[in-house]
Amino acid sequence: MHRNLALATLVFLAIHIVTAVVDPFTALGWQAAIIPFSSSYRRLWLGLGVVAIYLLLAIVVTSLLRPYFGQSAWRAVHWLTYVMWPVAVIHGIGTGTDPRFAWMLAIEAGCIGSVVAAVAWRATAAPHAAWRRLPAASPQAQKWS
């Protein structure tokens, strides 16, 4: 499920970036999607989105090349997820055109609440301390990573 969710995220993110670049309302261009804080349209908020993309790319690349990086280096880079996600959420709140509508606030609150709950569960779950001691090749260790 983790891998499928990550792949779906990448597909929808690619669609999001392409549609934002070709949208005539914003007139972003590819430079704004590649170089952080280079856009004249909502520079700070859009720049945070580009930073979030680069953090996500680091996570994806190290995941794909995990055997070459090793478990400890992969895990260290994978912790960037906890930085990338809030940056992406702030990007969405600041760049979006609907942040003050009740339905959008409900979606944002649901997303933020569910991630905070998942992180809290992960931090306090009983197996949390034990999964680090398992060998990287075991099915149990892969289940938690």
HUGI-V600556 format. One record per backbone hydrogen bond with DSSP energy under -1.0 kcal/mol. CO is the residue of the C=O (numbers start at 1). NH is the residue of the N-H. If there is no record, write none. Layout:
# HUGI-V600556
{{CO & NH} {CO & NH}}
This chain:
# HUGI-V600556
{{1 & 5} {2 & 6} {3 & 7} {4 & 8} {5 & 9} {6 & 10} {7 & 11} {8 & 12} {9 & 13} {10 & 14} {11 & 15} {12 & 16} {13 & 17} {14 & 18} {15 & 19} {16 & 20} {17 & 21} {18 & 22} {23 & 27} {31 & 35} {35 & 38} {42 & 46} {43 & 47} {44 & 48} {45 & 49} {46 & 50} {47 & 51} {48 & 52} {49 & 53} {50 & 54} {51 & 55} {52 & 56} {53 & 57} {54 & 58} {55 & 59} {56 & 60} {57 & 61} {58 & 62} {59 & 63} {60 & 64} {61 & 65} {63 & 66} {65 & 68} {65 & 69} {66 & 70} {70 & 74} {71 & 75} {72 & 76} {73 & 77} {74 & 78} {75 & 79} {77 & 80} {78 & 81} {79 & 82} {80 & 83} {80 & 84} {81 & 85} {83 & 87} {84 & 88} {85 & 89} {86 & 90} {87 & 91} {88 & 92} {89 & 93} {90 & 94} {91 & 95} {92 & 96} {98 & 101} {101 & 105} {102 & 106} {103 & 107} {104 & 108} {105 & 109} {106 & 110} {107 & 111} {108 & 112} {109 & 113} {110 & 114} {111 & 115} {112 & 116} {113 & 117} {114 & 118} {115 & 119} {116 & 120} {117 & 121} {118 & 122} {119 & 123} {120 & 124} {121 & 125} {125 & 128} {127 & 131} {130 & 133} {135 & 138} {138 & 142} {139 & 143} {140 & 144}}
